[in-house]
């Protein structure tokens, strides 16, 4: 058996790695251990519960007001003894978080190969998204196996000199997760959310926004746009608000108490998928929602100027609107009022995968670790 240490610390990582680690555990060829840094404590725990995953190591490193340097340093120091003790055959990480960066570096220091799930996403600008673009670039240099979600991501890696034999296009494991939850909700195997405040006669807009590069002026513009949209009497807007004070302060200052606007606590993963299913339109700056929304047939307006996920923009299911209030309102109004445009964007077409990414990742790891590297 080959020992795999799966490391993650945030809700998006957990969503995308839980299907992978559960698939790996179905193979008699792997012993799978889970280490969580708890970079985001509460938002991580509810995903672990949804997938019934119990960590073997819980570093519990989150602190209020932590800086990027502080959390990176704590992760690097805390994960070193775990790797030394377990001596895994591979360390598996996902995406672009500080946990991904620090865990990959710790593995490199101890000559442990790294597998990088969702490899190869790029904007080409280290400031957008910040610090995620840099985290991905560094993780690429440290990784041995690169699980690219799309052909575009594979091309980005190849352009940076990565051996094509080390790259596998898998689709995105986040689609595995959202399709699993969607099907369970539709079949009644999982309970959906309870939303007594929602009026089924009105079009529901679901909003998420939390990116660092929008702190300050960007969030002021976002909130102004949402307030203008909320004047319509044919819509309702629900916004699960991230607990970061840089998000909460402007959102509650500008939007709290407005008619048709419901500010709620961050949602567990299953209720949030249920909320997306009910939505008419998604307005977000989230990378994961850009991937998940098309599987649910929802148009998505992305409040960023650049995205490392251009495939959905090319497919027509995602549109970049930045943080300019006029632009956000204009594009949202277009989708609310123009049925033909709405149908064009809402068609179910997902360039990020078919729900079998986890299976492909397991097969690639079996080829590399059990049968020998190429």
N, C-alpha and C positions, 0 to 999 in steps of 0.2 A: 504493500500500500504506500501511496505517496501522501505526505502531509501537506495540507493547504491551510494557510492562515489568512482568513478574510478579515480585512480591517476597514472600518468605516466609522463615521462620527456624526453625520447629519441625516435628516429625514430623506432628502433626495438620494443619498448614497444607499440608505437602507432599502428604499423602494426598489432600487435597481440591482442591488446585490442579493437581497433575500431570495428572489427567484433563482438566481445563479447558484447560491450555496445550497439551496434545497435540491436543485437538480444534481449538483455534485454529490450530495449525500446519497442519492439513489444509486450511485456507482460503487461497486465493491472495491474499486481501485483507489479510492480516496478516503483519507481521514480528514474531515473538515473541522477546523477550529475557528471560532469567531471572537474577534477582539474589537470592542467598541471604545472609542475615545470619549464619546458623549460630548463632542464639540457643541452640539445642540441637544440638551438633555431631554426635555419633555417631548419635543417633536420627534426625537428618535425613538423614545420608548413606545409610543403608540403604534409605530410601524412594526417594531419587534413583536408586539402583542398581536397585531393583525396577522402576521405570518407565522406566529407561534415559534419564534426563534429566541433561544436563551443564550446570551453571550457566555463564552468560556472565560473571557477576561473583560471586565468593565473598568476602564481606567478613570471614569467619572471626573474628567478634567475641566468641565465648564466652570467658569467663574464670571460673576457679573462684571460688565465693563471691560472684558478682556480685549487686548489688542491682538492684532495678527501676529506680531512678534512673540508675545507672551504665550499664546496658544500653540504656536509652532514649536517653541522651545520646550514647553511642557510635554507635548506629544512625542517629540524626538527623544527626550529623556525617559519618558515612561514606557515607551514601546521597546526600547533597547533590551531590557531584561526579559521581556516576553519572547522576543526573537531568539535570544541566547538560550533560553530554557527549552523552547520547543524545537528549534532547528528545523523549520519547515522547508519543504522542497520548493515551495513557491509562496510568495505573499501576493494576495489579490486585492487590488484597490479599484476604485471607480471614479471617473470624472475629474473634477478640478478643485476640490476643496483643500483647505489647509491640512486636514488629515491625510489626504492623498499625497500631498507634497512631502510631509514630514515622515509618513510611514514608508514611502518609497525610498527616501534618503536613508532612513535607518536600516532598511533591508540592504541597500547598496553597501553601506558601511560594513555589513556582516556577510557580504558575498552571497546573499539570498536572491534568486531571480524574482522579478516582479512581473505579474500579469496585470495589464491595465485595461479595464473594461471602459467602453466609450472613449476610445483613443482617437486622436486625430482631428478633433474639432478645433477650428481656428477662426479668429477674426483678423489676425495679422496686426493687431494693435494691443500692446501690453496694458494699456489703460482702459480697455473696454473688451470684455468685462474685467474689472479689477477686484481682487488679484487673480481671478480664475484663469485668465489667459496665460499668465506666467506659470501658474501651477501646472497647467496642462503641458506646456512646453518642457518644463523641467522633468515632469513625470515621463514624458516620451524618451528623454535622454537616458533615464534610469531603467526603463522597462525592457524586458526580454521578449514578452509576447504582447502584441497590440491587437485588441479586439475592437475593430472599427465598426461603427454602426452603419455606415454608408460607403458607397464607392468614392464620394467626395472626400470623406475623412481618410480613406485609404490613400487617395491621391495626395492629400496634404502630407501624410507621413512619408510617402515615397519621395516627394519633392524635398524632404528634409534629410534624405539619405538613409532611411530605415530599410533594412533588408526586406524585400517583398515576401520572403518566406516566413517572416516573423509577423506578418499582418494577416488577419482574417476578418472579412466582412461578415458580421453576425446579425445585423439589425440591432435595435436597441432593447435591452432587457427591461426598460421601463414600460415598453409596450406589453411585454409578457405580464407584468404586474397589473396594468390597468385593464387589460382584457380579462384577466382572471377575476378581478374584483367586479368589473361590469357584469360578467356572466353570472357571478354569484348573487349580485344584487337583483338581476332580472329573474333569476330562478328562486329567489327568496331564501337562499342559503346564508346570506349576510343581511343584517338589518340596515336600512337606509337611514338618512338623517331625518329629523323632525323639524319642520320649518313652518310653524303656525303663522308667522308674520307674512308669508308669501301669498300673493294673490295670483291664482292660476290664470286670470284674465290678462295679466300684464306680462310683458316680455322681461325675462330675467337676465340681467348683466352680472356676471361674476367677475370680481376684480381681485388681483393679487399684485402687490408691488413691494419690493424690499431692497433693491439693488443699491450698493454703496455709491456708485457713480451718480445716482440721482439724489443723494442726500442734499438737503438745503434747497436751492432754487428749483431743482428738478421736481421735488415732491410738492412744492408750492404750486407749480404749474399743473401737475397731475391732479391735485385736489381741486384746483379751480375748474379743470375740465369735467371732473366727476360731478361737481356741484351744478354746473350748467346742464349736464345731461339729466340730472335728477329733477329738473324743473318740468320735464315731460310727465304727463299724467298716465302714459301708456307703458311705463317701464318701472321696474324695481331694481335696485342695485344692492348687492350684498358683497361685503368686503371683509374677509378674515384678515385681521390686522396683525402683522408681525410685531413681536414684542420689543424690538429694538427701539429705544427712545427717539432715534433719528427718523423713524417711521411713525410711531404712535403720536408724537407731539404734533406734527403738522396735520396728520389725518384727523385726529380728534378736534383740533382747534378749528379746522375748516369745514368738517363734514358732520360732526356729531350733532344730532338733533334735526337734521334736514329730513323733510318728508321724502319718502321713497328710498332713503339710504339706510342700510342696516349694517352697522359696524359690529363684528362678532369676534370672539376669540379665535386664534388659530385652530383649524379643524384637524381632527384625526384623518388619516388617509382615506379610510372607507367612506365616511360621510362627505369628504371633499369630492371623491369620484362621483358619488351620488349627486352632489350639487352641480358638478360639471354636466352630468347627464341631463339635468333639468334646465340648464342655461340655454338662452337664445344666443348669447354672445359672450366671449371671454376677452377681457382686457387685462394684460399681464406684462410683467417683465421677467417671468420665470422661464428658464430653459426647458424644464421638464414639461410644463404645460404646452409649450410649442410642439413637443413630441406627442403628448397624450391627446390633446384636443382633436386632431384630425381623426383619430380612431373612434371618437365619439360623434363625429360629424359636426363639429362646432367651428365657426369662423373665429379667428384669433387676431386681435390687434396687439402688437408687441410694443411696449413703451421703451424702446431702445433704438439707438441710431445704427447699431451694428449688431449682428448676431453670428455666433459660431455655428448656427444651425440654419444654413441657407436653403436647405432642400425643401422645406415646407413653404418658404417664400416663393421658390421657383415653381412649386406645385400649385400655388395659388390659394392655399388654405390659411396662410399667415401673411399679415401685412405689417411692416415696420412703420410706426407712427411717432417714435421718439417721445419726448416729454413736452412738446409744444401743445399748449392747451387747445388752440384753434384746430390744429391738425387732428388731435384725438377726437374732439367733438365732431369735426367734419366727417371723419371716416366712420365713427360709430353711428352717426345720423344716417349716413348712406346705407349702412347695413340694416338699420331699423326701418327705413322707409322704402328702400328699393328691393322688392322681393326677388327680382331676377338676379341682382348682384348677391343677395344673401344666398340664394340657391347655388350660385356658382362657387362661392367660397365654402359652403357647408357640405358639399359632396364628400362622402367618406373616402378619402384617399390618403394613406399614410406612407410617406417615403421612408419611415424609420423602422419598418419591420412588420412581421407577420405573427409575432408572439412566440417565435421559436429561437430567440437569441440565446437563451440560457442553455438549451440543448446543444447549439453549435459551439458555445464556449466550452462546455464539458468535453465534447468530442475533440476539440483542438487541444485541450490540456491533456487528454488521454494520449493523443498522438505524440505530444512533445515530452511529457513526463514519464509515460509508461513505455512507449515504444522507442523513445529516444529522440533527441533534437534533430531537426532536418540538417 
